[in-house]
């Protein structure tokens, strides 16, 4: 199934421009997996180290409480009006149910490419044997055209989780926001929700229990490959041989930071 495009009836994600340049930094092991399996790995949100992933800002939680109070005091919505304590418990339970969605949501992360980033080289690749694959949103659309999975693509919005808030009412909203401490990443995120039954998914049937592999056309996906600035001279020859072996035709460049 092609990537789901934004329409007025879509969830409120922030689709990037088709011609936007994207980059993904990775080590040689993940690169070989991509070429060999012709699949990209989508990691479960609840397996990421960022404790703010998919969480609700303090202000948004307060807004939920205020909404319940409004429905009680102004709209007279409840037959048996809840106490303030009960409303707080209702919001807590609501947030717990939203946490379950994190285990059903898997992501594959890219970065808007304006120039090379030393920080991203260091964090997401093996500095000595790392590469960066470049693409565009238009290429990603083509690359997943034959996939059976439903995928959304969104820019990430960076916020202060103590003082900012985001709109309520859609399950995807928490997954397109991150803490402002990560704003240097300028992330463009691919999002896939696994099939479920009663808010549960049998991860034992998956090849990996921390995410899913999704088929992708690698040739359509990759426009260029950049070699890590810290790699030895022989590493570029190795990548050239690998590209030949897997019949991948794309530009192979040395890092500008070398």
Buried (B, 14 or more C-beta within 10 A) or exposed (E): EEBBEBEEEEBEBEBBEEEBBBBBBBBBEBBEBBBEBBBBBBBBBBBBEEEBBBBBBBBBBEBBBEBBBEBBEEEEEEEEEBEEEBBBEBBEEBBEEBBBBBBBBBBBBBBBBEEBBEEBBBEBBBEEBBBBBBBBBBBBBBBBEEBEBBBBBBBBBBBEBEEBBBEBEBBBBBBBBBBBEBEEBBBBBBBBBBEEEEEEBEBEEBEEEEBBBBBBBBBBBBBBBBBBBBBEEEBBEBBEEBBEEBEBEBEBEEBEEE
